[in-house]
Amino acid sequence: MNLPDELQFIVNGRMPQKRTNVSLDGRTCIVTGATSGVGYAAAKRIAEGGGDLVLVCRNREKASSVKTEIEAKNGVNVDLVFADFSDLDQVRRAGAEILDSVPRIDALVNNAGMHNTGRELNKDGIEMVFCVNHLASFLLTRLLLDRIMESAPARILYVNSQGHRFNGLDLDDLNWEKRSYWGLQGYGAAKTAQLLTIWELADQLSESGVTVNAMHPGGVRTNIGMNNGLLYRLYQTYLLAPFLSKPEISGEAIYYLIAAPEMEHETGKFYNQTIEEKPAAHALDRELGKRVWEISEKLTGLDQSNLWEDENE
């Protein structure tokens, strides 16, 4: 089917996906949001491939259960770090804990995310979805970046979404104070901001041996959005879920993107599972991306004088 570039995702999602059985023995992979859905599937697949894991999770009980399950089945090391990504102070503590205990990072999978149907602010007055889906992963990546570079060749992968096509990004109204909040646009704003900063980071790391890519995990059943009201949960469970695939397809795609030898030098790209794809035009605006980068640094505190240097001493 000959479709415009920006509609090619309709075809790409149905195409045969790439796979690899290359071993990750001896490598350490960090996965955020790993107690259910895409993150859980990715963690299991990485463990099956022999990779050791650091799981950054919010729910201690669920995380402990996942750790026990994976270690018993695969014989790999699984370490747990706890952080609620709606709280950037907790993200900073998680970054510091990882740097204290993890000597090398071969892959970072930024997967944690959320969807709200209504506007909600975190304790710092930042719109919740923008914080969890974009700022938290932006901050964690930056905090761990030197360690990742020291471990090169290494890979950073963001679990993004076709939801970025809903856009909603307005740098003059990130908290939706001037507009009515619409959940899909709020989600799209965060995922658009994430993509825009990925291109900037990929350029900065072009000679480092570290690749940075984004992917849509496919139409799979997850718990995202289940924090919303009863009506939304019923819709998700009984009307939407039956038409979605199991998240294991996402786990396979993530494994391919962080393990396949042919992906070692691919960077600054967006994939529909494992098929390279063109994002929406608004997510390719490099001038806008530079502004998003600066704003993201300010909102995460990374623009404070000597902060970046202090973190790397």
Secondary structure, 3 states (H helix, E strand, C coil): CCCCHHHCHHHHCCCCCCCCCCCCCCCEEEEECCCCHHHHHHHHHHHHCCCEEEEEECCHHHHHHHHHHHHHHHCCCEEEEECCCCCHHHHHHHHHHHHHHCCCCCEEEECCCCCCCCCCECCCCCEHHHHHHHHHHHHHHHHHHHHHHHCCCEEEEEECCHHHHHCCCCCCCCCCCCCCCCHHHHHHHHHHHHHHHHHHHHHHCCCCCEEEEEEECCCECCCCCCCCCHHHHHHHHHHHHHHCECCHHHHHHHHHHHHCHHHCCCCCEEEECCEEECCCHHHHCHHHHHHHHHHHHHHHCCCCCCHHHHHCC
